[in-house]
Amino acid sequence: MNLPESSQVQFTPDMRICRILNGMWQVSGAHGSIDPEKAISSMFTYYDSGFITWDLADIYGPAEDFVGEFRRKLASARGAEALSNLQAFTKWVPQPGPITRRMVEESIALSLRRMNTETLDLLQFHWWDYQNNNYLNALNYLSELSDEGKIRHLGLTNFDTEHLQIFTDHGIKLVSNQVQFSLIDRRPEVNMIPYCKEHDIQLLTYGTLCGGLLSEKYLGQSEPRGYELNTASLGKYKQMIDAWGGWSLFQELLITLKRIATKHGVSIANVGTRYIIDRPTVAGVIVGVRLGVTDHREDNTRVFNFKLDSEDHELIEAVLGKSRDLYQLIGDCGDEYR
Ligand SMILES: NC(=O)c1ccc[n+]([C@@H]2O[C@H](COP(=O)([O-])OP(=O)(O)OC[C@H]3O[C@@H](n4cnc5c(N)ncnc54)[C@H](OP(=O)(O)O)[C@@H]3O)[C@@H](O)[C@H]2O)c1
């Protein structure tokens, strides 16, 4: 199983990435027990199949340490050159409050140490509270660290379009914003995509598979109760489905996606991923991986074997047209966190 050339995109002039990124929130707890040894050996299988790009965060439990250990093992088994074919995108998620240059330096130094690298490929900045405008200081200090070579590229996560504009107006160079984007949650279409298009900012998306709900496993199933949603991710996106239109409309969507999937010889998850990967400004879809627990690499490879046609889009639109407008209900990207 190897991913085709079309699975990659030139993310920045110096970096090609896999358009399906491996999401590491799933190693941070509340997604089943993760055995570190098994997890790191399974990181080799992702790397060897072409899934070479990882999404993580300082707050995702051992994720940065796993990347550090994987980098050490990869370099020792395959030589240091093997590291150039691997990207690890982390996040800095500070508590809102006064931000000093020293705090930023120490946080980035910690991530560098944990990840066993001299430069972070991409640092995605998250901020919980817009009322506290120290986020601008934080970004200015991060830009300085980027100029000094500690951070290769600077991105954001969960910022809305209004704040993205504030940063670009301040001359801060941002390559990406990471946001929730799926067939259920299409809020980025309203303001985010048009703004990103105009300012050459790319989107990395999460929640695209709704924690696994967007799959054959839930097709034809009765509405799961709270205790049956046994990962934090399933719980999070079930709430999103409830707000969007509820379980019976979701079943209607799954039936439609299955029809499309069968036509192309792929899975429901493949259709959900392909739909988002093809949206303007989307560089990649992050798919959560439960390392050493489950493995969907083989199925996810098929995302790059087919295209959705106009008939498929019409069928999908006919169902999505019946849903509530999450932009009206929640607001712009990331507003659910504030
Ligand atoms: N910036 C943020 O605020 C934020 C928030 C959430 C997530 N994220 C990032 O996005 C990543 C994705 O996490 P997510 O919570 O949004 O989950 P997700 O990617 O929507 O769902 C992941 C789950 O989908 C299932 N799956 C994957 N491929 C499949 C396939 N081909 N067929 C059927 N099921 C499949 C697996 O479930 P099973 O393991 O049960 O089989 C997997 O654990 C996170 O790890 C993190 O890196 C970022």
The ligand as a Gaussian input file, in Angstrom:
#p B3LYP/6-31G(d) Opt

LIG

0 1
 N       -7.431000      22.453000      16.269000
 C       -8.364000      21.866000      16.959000
 O       -9.060000      22.485000      17.780000
 C       -8.639000      20.422000      16.731000
 C       -9.803000      19.839000      17.242000
 C      -10.029000      18.491000      16.989000
 C       -9.123000      17.764000      16.237000
 N       -7.987000      18.353000      15.755000
 C       -6.997000      17.599000      14.960000
 O       -7.673000      16.792000      14.018000
 C       -7.388000      15.411000      14.229000
 C       -8.595000      14.621000      13.847000
 O       -9.411000      14.419000      14.963000
 P      -10.982000      14.438000      14.966000
 O      -11.362000      14.386000      16.387000
 O      -11.471000      15.537000      14.129000
 O      -11.373000      13.005000      14.361000
 P      -11.718000      12.553000      12.881000
 O      -10.510000      12.664000      12.054000
 O      -12.968000      13.192000      12.431000
 O      -12.044000      11.018000      13.181000
 C      -11.033000      10.111000      13.441000
 C      -11.635000       8.718000      13.548000
 O      -12.314000       8.396000      12.353000
 C      -12.255000       7.009000      12.140000
 N      -11.736000       6.769000      10.772000
 C      -10.613000       7.233000      10.196000
 N      -10.515000       6.806000       8.922000
 C      -11.612000       6.063000       8.693000
 C      -12.084000       5.343000       7.562000
 N      -11.432000       5.342000       6.408000
 N      -13.234000       4.668000       7.695000
 C      -13.930000       4.651000       8.851000
 N      -13.538000       5.320000       9.952000
 C      -12.390000       6.016000       9.858000
 C      -11.347000       6.413000      13.194000
 O      -12.174000       5.871000      14.217000
 P      -11.802000       4.509000      14.989000
 O      -10.420000       4.733000      15.513000
 O      -12.835000       4.432000      16.074000
 O      -11.907000       3.392000      13.991000
 C      -10.587000       7.620000      13.701000
 O      -10.182000       7.465000      15.027000
 C       -6.948000      15.338000      15.691000
 O       -6.139000      14.234000      15.966000
 C       -6.158000      16.640000      15.808000
 O       -4.875000      16.470000      15.247000
 C       -7.746000      19.670000      15.979000

